[in-house]
C-alpha cells in the first residue's frame, strides 16, 4: 500500500492580504467596503491555492505585534516601512477567519516574526523528507530553496526557484544570505557594506564562494578595492548577515497532525 508524501502549504498571510487589499484600496470604495472586498478575494485566492497545490497540510502564518530580536540588535530594522492601513489592521480577525472557513489553520506569534516561523516550518518538514510550498512574494525566502522547499509568487504567477535566483542575483540560493550581507536589503533598512552593490557582490561570491572566504581574503596583502571596503566594514557585513539569515529552529508547540488538510475531525485524529 503506497503512502502519500506529505506536502505542507505555507501561506505568508500578511504578504498575501496586504497585496489583495492594495488592489481594493485603489477602487472607489469606502474603507469598510475595501475590507469586505479583500475578504471575498482572500477566500477566492485561498480556494485557488488549495486546489492548485493539493496539500496534505496547510497553514497561514501571520505577523503579530512583534518587537523582534532583530530590532533589539539593530534598532533601525524595518524603519521607514509604510504602516499597515488602520482599517486593515482592525479587520485582521475577520480575514483570519476566512482561512478557517477553508479549513486552514492560522499561526500568529507575539514573540517571533512570520518569516522565521515560516522558515522553521518549511525546514522542519524538509528535514523529514516531506515537501513545503511557501506562498509569498518575499524573495528573502529564496535562501531556503532546496529540492523539498519551493516558493510561489502568486501575483506574478512564477516560481522563485534556483533558476530565478541565478538570473536575478547571479548566485546560488545557498549564497543569498552572504549576497545580502554585502549589499544590504533596502526594504528592511539593512545596510550591508557601503560601496558594494549587487554586481560587485555577485562577482565577489562567484570568485570566493562565501562571506567567510571573502573576510579571509580581504586580510591578505594586495586585496582589491572591493575587498578593502569589506575589510573596513566587516562588522556591518556580519551584522547584515545575521539579520537576513532566517531562523529555522523556533519551538512551534504543535505538529503536522494538527494542521492536516482537509482537517481531520477530532474523533478521527
Phi and psi in degrees as GROMACS dihedral restraints (atoms count N, CA, C in turn):
[ dihedral_restraints ]
;  ai    aj    ak    al  type     phi  dphi    fc
    3     4     5     6     1   -79.2    20    10
    4     5     6     7     1   148.1    20    10
    6     7     8     9     1  -110.5    20    10
    7     8     9    10     1   146.7    20    10
    9    10    11    12     1   -79.9    20    10
   10    11    12    13     1   129.0    20    10
   12    13    14    15     1   -69.9    20    10
   13    14    15    16     1   125.4    20    10
   15    16    17    18     1   -58.2    20    10
   16    17    18    19     1   141.4    20    10
   18    19    20    21     1  -137.0    20    10
   19    20    21    22     1   111.9    20    10
   21    22    23    24     1   -96.4    20    10
   22    23    24    25     1   122.0    20    10
   24    25    26    27     1   -94.0    20    10
   25    26    27    28     1   120.4    20    10
   27    28    29    30     1  -114.2    20    10
   28    29    30    31     1   117.5    20    10
   30    31    32    33     1  -100.6    20    10
   31    32    33    34     1   121.0    20    10
   33    34    35    36     1   -75.1    20    10
   34    35    36    37     1    89.6    20    10
   36    37    38    39     1   -60.0    20    10
   37    38    39    40     1   -50.1    20    10
   39    40    41    42     1   -71.3    20    10
   40    41    42    43     1   -30.8    20    10
   42    43    44    45     1   -58.9    20    10
   43    44    45    46     1   -44.3    20    10
   45    46    47    48     1   -70.3    20    10
   46    47    48    49     1   -48.5    20    10
   48    49    50    51     1   -64.1    20    10
   49    50    51    52     1   -43.9    20    10
   51    52    53    54     1   -63.4    20    10
   52    53    54    55     1   -35.6    20    10
   54    55    56    57     1   -73.2    20    10
   55    56    57    58     1   -38.7    20    10
   57    58    59    60     1   -64.2    20    10
   58    59    60    61     1   -41.0    20    10
   60    61    62    63     1   -68.1    20    10
   61    62    63    64     1   -36.8    20    10
   63    64    65    66     1   -60.5    20    10
   64    65    66    67     1   -36.0    20    10
   66    67    68    69     1   -64.5    20    10
   67    68    69    70     1   -44.0    20    10
   69    70    71    72     1   -68.7    20    10
   70    71    72    73     1   -34.9    20    10
   72    73    74    75     1   -65.1    20    10
   73    74    75    76     1   -19.8    20    10
   75    76    77    78     1   -82.0    20    10
   76    77    78    79     1   -11.0    20    10
   78    79    80    81     1   -87.2    20    10
   79    80    81    82     1   166.9    20    10
   81    82    83    84     1   -83.0    20    10
   82    83    84    85     1    68.4    20    10
   84    85    86    87     1  -121.9    20    10
   85    86    87    88     1   153.8    20    10
   87    88    89    90     1   -75.0    20    10
   88    89    90    91     1   162.2    20    10
   90    91    92    93     1   -54.6    20    10
   91    92    93    94     1   -39.4    20    10
   93    94    95    96     1   -66.0    20    10
   94    95    96    97     1   -41.5    20    10
   96    97    98    99     1   -66.2    20    10
   97    98    99   100     1   -38.7    20    10
   99   100   101   102     1   -63.0    20    10
  100   101   102   103     1   -37.2    20    10
  102   103   104   105     1   -67.7    20    10
  103   104   105   106     1   -42.0    20    10
  105   106   107   108     1   -62.1    20    10
  106   107   108   109     1   -44.5    20    10
  108   109   110   111     1   -65.9    20    10
  109   110   111   112     1   -37.5    20    10
  111   112   113   114     1   -62.7    20    10
  112   113   114   115     1   -42.2    20    10
  114   115   116   117     1   -63.7    20    10
  115   116   117   118     1   -42.1    20    10
  117   118   119   120     1   -63.3    20    10
  118   119   120   121     1   -42.7    20    10
  120   121   122   123     1   -67.4    20    10
  121   122   123   124     1   -34.6    20    10
  123   124   125   126     1   -65.1    20    10
  124   125   126   127     1   -42.8    20    10
  126   127   128   129     1   -62.1    20    10
  127   128   129   130     1   -43.3    20    10
  129   130   131   132     1   -64.9    20    10
  130   131   132   133     1   -41.8    20    10
  132   133   134   135     1   -65.6    20    10
  133   134   135   136     1   -42.2    20    10
  135   136   137   138     1   -60.0    20    10
  136   137   138   139     1   -42.7    20    10
  138   139   140   141     1   -60.1    20    10
  139   140   141   142     1   -44.6    20    10
  141   142   143   144     1   -65.2    20    10
  142   143   144   145     1   -41.4    20    10
  144   145   146   147     1   -64.4    20    10
  145   146   147   148     1   -42.2    20    10
  147   148   149   150     1   -68.9    20    10
  148   149   150   151     1   -39.8    20    10
  150   151   152   153     1   -68.2    20    10
  151   152   153   154     1   -39.8    20    10
  153   154   155   156     1   -75.4    20    10
  154   155   156   157     1   -31.8    20    10
  156   157   158   159     1   -90.6    20    10
  157   158   159   160     1   -27.1    20    10
  159   160   161   162     1    47.9    20    10
  160   161   162   163     1    56.4    20    10
  162   163   164   165     1   -77.2    20    10
  163   164   165   166     1   158.7    20    10
  165   166   167   168     1   -93.4    20    10
  166   167   168   169     1   -18.2    20    10
  168   169   170   171     1  -144.6    20    10
  169   170   171   172     1   149.9    20    10
  171   172   173   174     1  -151.0    20    10
  172   173   174   175     1   145.8    20    10
  174   175   176   177     1  -154.0    20    10
  175   176   177   178     1   144.3    20    10
  177   178   179   180     1  -108.5    20    10
  178   179   180   181     1   124.7    20    10
  180   181   182   183     1  -106.5    20    10
  181   182   183   184     1   124.4    20    10
  183   184   185   186     1  -108.1    20    10
  184   185   186   187     1   151.6    20    10
  186   187   188   189     1   -84.7    20    10
  187   188   189   190     1   133.5    20    10
  189   190   191   192     1   -92.8    20    10
  190   191   192   193     1  -166.0    20    10
  192   193   194   195     1   -81.9    20    10
  193   194   195   196     1    74.1    20    10
  195   196   197   198     1   -96.5    20    10
  196   197   198   199     1   128.5    20    10
  198   199   200   201     1  -100.1    20    10
  199   200   201   202     1    91.2    20    10
  201   202   203   204     1   -74.8    20    10
  202   203   204   205     1   166.3    20    10
  204   205   206   207     1   -61.2    20    10
  205   206   207   208     1   -27.2    20    10
  207   208   209   210     1   -65.6    20    10
  208   209   210   211     1   -37.6    20    10
  210   211   212   213     1   -67.4    20    10
  211   212   213   214     1   -31.9    20    10
  213   214   215   216     1   -66.4    20    10
  214   215   216   217     1   -44.4    20    10
  216   217   218   219     1   -85.4    20    10
  217   218   219   220     1   -17.8    20    10
  219   220   221   222     1  -147.1    20    10
  220   221   222   223     1    88.2    20    10
  222   223   224   225     1   -56.6    20    10
  223   224   225   226     1   -23.6    20    10
  225   226   227   228     1   -82.5    20    10
  226   227   228   229     1     1.7    20    10
  228   229   230   231     1   -55.8    20    10
  229   230   231   232     1   125.9    20    10
  231   232   233   234     1    60.0    20    10
  232   233   234   235     1    18.6    20    10
  234   235   236   237     1   -64.9    20    10
  235   236   237   238     1   139.9    20    10
  237   238   239   240     1    88.9    20    10
  238   239   240   241     1    -1.5    20    10
  240   241   242   243     1   -69.8    20    10
  241   242   243   244     1   144.4    20    10
  243   244   245   246     1   -66.3    20    10
  244   245   246   247     1   124.2    20    10
  246   247   248   249     1   -69.2    20    10
  247   248   249   250     1   157.3    20    10
  249   250   251   252     1   -65.3    20    10
  250   251   252   253     1   136.3    20    10
  252   253   254   255     1   -53.9    20    10
  253   254   255   256     1   140.4    20    10
  255   256   257   258     1   -56.5    20    10
  256   257   258   259     1   -45.3    20    10
  258   259   260   261     1   -64.8    20    10
  259   260   261   262     1   -30.6    20    10
  261   262   263   264     1   -72.7    20    10
  262   263   264   265     1   -43.6    20    10
  264   265   266   267     1   -60.5    20    10
  265   266   267   268     1   -42.8    20    10
  267   268   269   270     1   -70.9    20    10
  268   269   270   271     1   -20.3    20    10
  270   271   272   273     1   -99.5    20    10
  271   272   273   274     1     9.2    20    10
  273   274   275   276     1   -62.5    20    10
  274   275   276   277     1   -32.4    20    10
  276   277   278   279     1   -61.4    20    10
  277   278   279   280     1   -43.5    20    10
  279   280   281   282     1   -68.7    20    10
  280   281   282   283     1   -31.4    20    10
  282   283   284   285     1   -73.2    20    10
  283   284   285   286     1   -36.0    20    10
  285   286   287   288     1   -63.3    20    10
  286   287   288   289     1   -37.5    20    10
  288   289   290   291     1   -63.0    20    10
  289   290   291   292     1   -28.0    20    10
  291   292   293   294     1   -62.8    20    10
  292   293   294   295     1   -35.9    20    10
  294   295   296   297     1   -67.0    20    10
  295   296   297   298     1   -41.2    20    10
  297   298   299   300     1   -58.6    20    10
  298   299   300   301     1   -37.7    20    10
  300   301   302   303     1   -59.3    20    10
  301   302   303   304     1   -28.7    20    10
  303   304   305   306     1   -98.7    20    10
  304   305   306   307     1    12.9    20    10
  306   307   308   309     1    76.5    20    10
  307   308   309   310     1    17.7    20    10
  309   310   311   312     1  -100.6    20    10
  310   311   312   313     1   120.8    20    10
  312   313   314   315     1   -71.3    20    10
  313   314   315   316     1   157.9    20    10
  315   316   317   318     1  -120.1    20    10
  316   317   318   319     1   139.4    20    10
  318   319   320   321     1  -118.2    20    10
  319   320   321   322     1   124.8    20    10
  321   322   323   324     1  -138.2    20    10
  322   323   324   325     1   124.4    20    10
  324   325   326   327     1  -113.0    20    10
  325   326   327   328     1   143.4    20    10
  327   328   329   330     1   -92.4    20    10
  328   329   330   331     1     0.6    20    10
  330   331   332   333     1  -123.2    20    10
  331   332   333   334     1   -19.1    20    10
  333   334   335   336     1  -127.2    20    10
  334   335   336   337     1   147.2    20    10
  336   337   338   339     1   -73.0    20    10
  337   338   339   340     1   149.1    20    10
  339   340   341   342     1   -57.9    20    10
  340   341   342   343     1   -38.3    20    10
  342   343   344   345     1   -59.3    20    10
  343   344   345   346     1   -41.7    20    10
  345   346   347   348     1   -71.0    20    10
  346   347   348   349     1   -37.2    20    10
  348   349   350   351     1   -63.4    20    10
  349   350   351   352     1   -43.9    20    10
  351   352   353   354     1   -63.2    20    10
  352   353   354   355     1   -43.5    20    10
  354   355   356   357     1   -62.2    20    10
  355   356   357   358     1   -40.3    20    10
  357   358   359   360     1   -64.3    20    10
  358   359   360   361     1   -44.9    20    10
  360   361   362   363     1   -61.3    20    10
  361   362   363   364     1   -50.6    20    10
  363   364   365   366     1   -63.8    20    10
  364   365   366   367     1   -45.0    20    10
  366   367   368   369     1   -65.4    20    10
  367   368   369   370     1   -38.3    20    10
  369   370   371   372     1   -61.0    20    10
  370   371   372   373     1   -46.0    20    10
  372   373   374   375     1   -71.8    20    10
  373   374   375   376     1   -34.7    20    10
  375   376   377   378     1   -63.5    20    10
  376   377   378   379     1   -37.8    20    10
  378   379   380   381     1   -65.5    20    10
  379   380   381   382     1   -20.9    20    10
  381   382   383   384     1  -100.6    20    10
  382   383   384   385     1    14.3    20    10
  384   385   386   387     1    81.8    20    10
  385   386   387   388     1     5.2    20    10
  387   388   389   390     1   -90.7    20    10
  388   389   390   391     1   172.0    20    10
  390   391   392   393     1  -104.5    20    10
  391   392   393   394     1   151.0    20    10
  393   394   395   396     1  -134.5    20    10
  394   395   396   397     1   134.7    20    10
  396   397   398   399     1  -117.8    20    10
  397   398   399   400     1   121.9    20    10
  399   400   401   402     1  -100.3    20    10
  400   401   402   403     1   127.0    20    10
  402   403   404   405     1   -98.6    20    10
  403   404   405   406     1   107.7    20    10
  405   406   407   408     1  -168.7    20    10
  406   407   408   409     1   153.3    20    10
  408   409   410   411     1   -94.1    20    10
  409   410   411   412     1    -1.2    20    10
  411   412   413   414     1   -76.1    20    10
  412   413   414   415     1   112.0    20    10
  414   415   416   417     1   -70.0    20    10
  415   416   417   418     1   -13.1    20    10
  417   418   419   420     1   -59.4    20    10
  418   419   420   421     1   -25.6    20    10
  420   421   422   423     1   -72.8    20    10
  421   422   423   424     1   -13.2    20    10
  423   424   425   426     1   -62.8    20    10
  424   425   426   427     1   -20.1    20    10
  426   427   428   429     1   -65.5    20    10
  427   428   429   430     1   -16.0    20    10
  429   430   431   432     1   -89.6    20    10
  430   431   432   433     1    -9.6    20    10
  432   433   434   435     1   -56.3    20    10
  433   434   435   436     1   130.6    20    10
  435   436   437   438     1  -160.1    20    10
  436   437   438   439     1   175.5    20    10
  438   439   440   441     1   -55.9    20    10
  439   440   441   442     1   -25.6    20    10
  441   442   443   444     1   -95.5    20    10
  442   443   444   445     1   -12.9    20    10
  444   445   446   447     1  -122.5    20    10
  445   446   447   448     1   125.9    20    10
  447   448   449   450     1  -129.3    20    10
  448   449   450   451     1   154.4    20    10
  450   451   452   453     1  -121.9    20    10
  451   452   453   454     1   129.8    20    10
  453   454   455   456     1  -114.2    20    10
  454   455   456   457     1   122.3    20    10
  456   457   458   459     1   -88.8    20    10
  457   458   459   460     1    98.3    20    10
  459   460   461   462     1   -63.5    20    10
  460   461   462   463     1   -38.5    20    10
  462   463   464   465     1   -74.4    20    10
  463   464   465   466     1   -35.6    20    10
  465   466   467   468     1   -96.9    20    10
  466   467   468   469     1     4.9    20    10
  468   469   470   471     1    51.0    20    10
  469   470   471   472     1    53.5    20    10
  471   472   473   474     1  -146.1    20    10
  472   473   474   475     1   157.5    20    10
  474   475   476   477     1   -92.9    20    10
  475   476   477   478     1   131.4    20    10
  477   478   479   480     1   -90.4    20    10
  478   479   480   481     1    82.6    20    10
  480   481   482   483     1  -110.6    20    10
  481   482   483   484     1  -172.6    20    10
  483   484   485   486     1   -61.0    20    10
  484   485   486   487     1   -36.2    20    10
  486   487   488   489     1   -65.8    20    10
  487   488   489   490     1   -39.0    20    10
  489   490   491   492     1   -62.9    20    10
  490   491   492   493     1   -45.0    20    10
  492   493   494   495     1   -61.7    20    10
  493   494   495   496     1   -43.4    20    10
  495   496   497   498     1   -61.7    20    10
  496   497   498   499     1   -43.5    20    10
  498   499   500   501     1   -68.5    20    10
  499   500   501   502     1   -41.1    20    10
  501   502   503   504     1   -78.1    20    10
  502   503   504   505     1   -39.3    20    10
  504   505   506   507     1  -121.5    20    10
  505   506   507   508     1   -17.2    20    10
  507   508   509   510     1    75.2    20    10
  508   509   510   511     1    17.3    20    10
  510   511   512   513     1  -133.1    20    10
  511   512   513   514     1   173.9    20    10
  513   514   515   516     1   -86.1    20    10
  514   515   516   517     1   157.2    20    10
  516   517   518   519     1   -51.9    20    10
  517   518   519   520     1   -37.9    20    10
  519   520   521   522     1   -66.6    20    10
  520   521   522   523     1   -15.6    20    10
  522   523   524   525     1   -98.0    20    10
  523   524   525   526     1    -2.0    20    10
  525   526   527   528     1   -63.8    20    10
  526   527   528   529     1   -41.2    20    10
  528   529   530   531     1   -59.0    20    10
  529   530   531   532     1   -42.7    20    10
  531   532   533   534     1   -69.9    20    10
  532   533   534   535     1   -34.4    20    10
  534   535   536   537     1   -59.9    20    10
  535   536   537   538     1   -48.8    20    10
  537   538   539   540     1   -71.3    20    10
  538   539   540   541     1   -25.1    20    10
  540   541   542   543     1   -62.9    20    10
  541   542   543   544     1   -32.6    20    10
  543   544   545   546     1   -82.2    20    10
  544   545   546   547     1   -43.3    20    10
  546   547   548   549     1   -91.8    20    10
  547   548   549   550     1   -21.7    20    10
  549   550   551   552     1    77.0    20    10
  550   551   552   553     1   173.6    20    10
  552   553   554   555     1  -131.5    20    10
  553   554   555   556     1   109.1    20    10
  555   556   557   558     1   -58.6    20    10
  556   557   558   559     1   -40.6    20    10
  558   559   560   561     1   -63.4    20    10
  559   560   561   562     1   -23.2    20    10
  561   562   563   564     1  -106.2    20    10
  562   563   564   565     1     3.8    20    10
  564   565   566   567     1    60.6    20    10
  565   566   567   568     1    35.6    20    10
  567   568   569   570     1   -98.4    20    10
  568   569   570   571     1   126.4    20    10
  570   571   572   573     1   -84.8    20    10
  571   572   573   574     1   -39.8    20    10
  573   574   575   576     1    73.3    20    10
  574   575   576   577     1  -151.1    20    10
  576   577   578   579     1  -101.6    20    10
  577   578   579   580     1   119.8    20    10
  579   580   581   582     1   -56.6    20    10
  580   581   582   583     1   131.2    20    10
  582   583   584   585     1    90.4    20    10
  583   584   585   586     1    -5.3    20    10
  585   586   587   588     1  -109.2    20    10
  586   587   588   589     1   111.2    20    10
  588   589   590   591     1   -98.8    20    10
  589   590   591   592     1  -176.8    20    10
  591   592   593   594     1   -57.5    20    10
  592   593   594   595     1   -43.1    20    10
  594   595   596   597     1   -62.8    20    10
  595   596   597   598     1   -46.1    20    10
  597   598   599   600     1   -66.4    20    10
  598   599   600   601     1   -40.5    20    10
  600   601   602   603     1   -60.8    20    10
  601   602   603   604     1   -42.5    20    10
  603   604   605   606     1   -61.2    20    10
  604   605   606   607     1   -46.6    20    10
  606   607   608   609     1   -61.2    20    10
  607   608   609   610     1   -42.9    20    10
  609   610   611   612     1   -64.2    20    10
  610   611   612   613     1   -43.1    20    10
  612   613   614   615     1   -73.9    20    10
  613   614   615   616     1   -32.6    20    10
  615   616   617   618     1   -65.1    20    10
  616   617   618   619     1   -33.4    20    10
  618   619   620   621     1   -82.6    20    10
  619   620   621   622     1   -40.6    20    10
  621   622   623   624     1  -109.4    20    10
  622   623   624   625     1   -22.0    20    10
  624   625   626   627     1    96.5    20    10
  625   626   627   628     1   -41.5    20    10
  627   628   629   630     1  -153.5    20    10
  628   629   630   631     1   165.9    20    10
  630   631   632   633     1   -66.0    20    10
  631   632   633   634     1   -39.2    20    10
  633   634   635   636     1   -61.8    20    10
  634   635   636   637     1   -39.6    20    10
  636   637   638   639     1   -66.7    20    10
  637   638   639   640     1   -37.2    20    10
  639   640   641   642     1   -65.6    20    10
  640   641   642   643     1   -40.8    20    10
  642   643   644   645     1   -64.7    20    10
  643   644   645   646     1   -34.1    20    10
  645   646   647   648     1   -70.0    20    10
  646   647   648   649     1   -42.1    20    10
  648   649   650   651     1   -66.9    20    10
  649   650   651   652     1   -33.9    20    10
  651   652   653   654     1   -73.2    20    10
  652   653   654   655     1    -9.8    20    10
  654   655   656   657     1   -89.1    20    10
  655   656   657   658     1    -8.9    20    10
  657   658   659   660     1   -83.4    20    10
  658   659   660   661     1   156.5    20    10
  660   661   662   663     1   -63.8    20    10
  661   662   663   664     1   142.6    20    10
  663   664   665   666     1    78.6    20    10
  664   665   666   667     1    15.0    20    10
  666   667   668   669     1   -61.7    20    10
  667   668   669   670     1   138.3    20    10
  669   670   671   672     1   -71.0    20    10
  670   671   672   673     1   175.8    20    10
  672   673   674   675     1   -57.9    20    10
  673   674   675   676     1   -47.2    20    10
  675   676   677   678     1   -60.2    20    10
  676   677   678   679     1   -38.3    20    10
  678   679   680   681     1   -68.8    20    10
  679   680   681   682     1   -32.8    20    10
  681   682   683   684     1   -66.0    20    10
  682   683   684   685     1   -38.6    20    10
  684   685   686   687     1   -60.6    20    10
  685   686   687   688     1   -43.0    20    10
  687   688   689   690     1   -64.5    20    10
  688   689   690   691     1   -39.5    20    10
  690   691   692   693     1   -59.2    20    10
  691   692   693   694     1   -41.2    20    10
  693   694   695   696     1   -77.3    20    10
  694   695   696   697     1   -16.8    20    10
  696   697   698   699     1  -129.2    20    10
  697   698   699   700     1    32.3    20    10
  699   700   701   702     1   -66.9    20    10
  700   701   702   703     1   -29.7    20    10
  702   703   704   705     1   -64.2    20    10
  703   704   705   706     1   -40.1    20    10
  705   706   707   708     1   -64.3    20    10
  706   707   708   709     1   -40.4    20    10
  708   709   710   711     1   -64.6    20    10
  709   710   711   712     1   -43.0    20    10
  711   712   713   714     1   -68.4    20    10
  712   713   714   715     1   -36.0    20    10
  714   715   716   717     1   -65.7    20    10
  715   716   717   718     1   -46.4    20    10
  717   718   719   720     1   -60.0    20    10
  718   719   720   721     1   -41.0    20    10
  720   721   722   723     1   -59.0    20    10
  721   722   723   724     1   -44.0    20    10
  723   724   725   726     1   -64.7    20    10
  724   725   726   727     1   -39.0    20    10
  726   727   728   729     1   -71.7    20    10
  727   728   729   730     1   -37.8    20    10
  729   730   731   732     1   -85.0    20    10
  730   731   732   733     1   -17.1    20    10
  732   733   734   735     1   -70.3    20    10
  733   734   735   736     1   121.4    20    10
  735   736   737   738     1   -75.9    20    10
  736   737   738   739     1   138.7    20    10
  738   739   740   741     1   -74.3    20    10
  739   740   741   742     1   141.0    20    10
  741   742   743   744     1  -127.2    20    10
  742   743   744   745     1    14.8    20    10
  744   745   746   747     1  -135.5    20    10
  745   746   747   748     1    33.7    20    10
  747   748   749   750     1   -78.4    20    10
  748   749   750   751     1   130.4    20    10
  750   751   752   753     1   -63.6    20    10
  751   752   753   754     1   124.5    20    10
  753   754   755   756     1   -97.9    20    10
  754   755   756   757     1   -28.9    20    10
  756   757   758   759     1    80.0    20    10
  757   758   759   760     1    12.5    20    10
  759   760   761   762     1  -153.2    20    10
  760   761   762   763     1   169.0    20    10
  762   763   764   765     1  -125.4    20    10
  763   764   765   766     1   174.1    20    10
  765   766   767   768     1   -57.5    20    10
  766   767   768   769     1   -32.9    20    10
  768   769   770   771     1   -55.8    20    10
  769   770   771   772     1   -30.5    20    10
  771   772   773   774     1   -80.9    20    10
  772   773   774   775     1   -11.0    20    10
  774   775   776   777     1  -123.0    20    10
  775   776   777   778     1    33.7    20    10
  777   778   779   780     1   -61.8    20    10
  778   779   780   781     1   149.6    20    10
  780   781   782   783     1  -133.8    20    10
  781   782   783   784     1   129.1    20    10
  783   784   785   786     1   -61.8    20    10
  784   785   786   787     1   155.2    20    10
  786   787   788   789     1   -59.6    20    10
  787   788   789   790     1   145.5    20    10
  789   790   791   792     1   -96.3    20    10
  790   791   792   793     1   128.1    20    10
  792   793   794   795     1   -55.1    20    10
  793   794   795   796     1   148.0    20    10
  795   796   797   798     1   -52.9    20    10
  796   797   798   799     1   -36.3    20    10
  798   799   800   801     1   -67.7    20    10
  799   800   801   802     1   -19.3    20    10
  801   802   803   804     1  -105.3    20    10
  802   803   804   805     1   -11.9    20    10
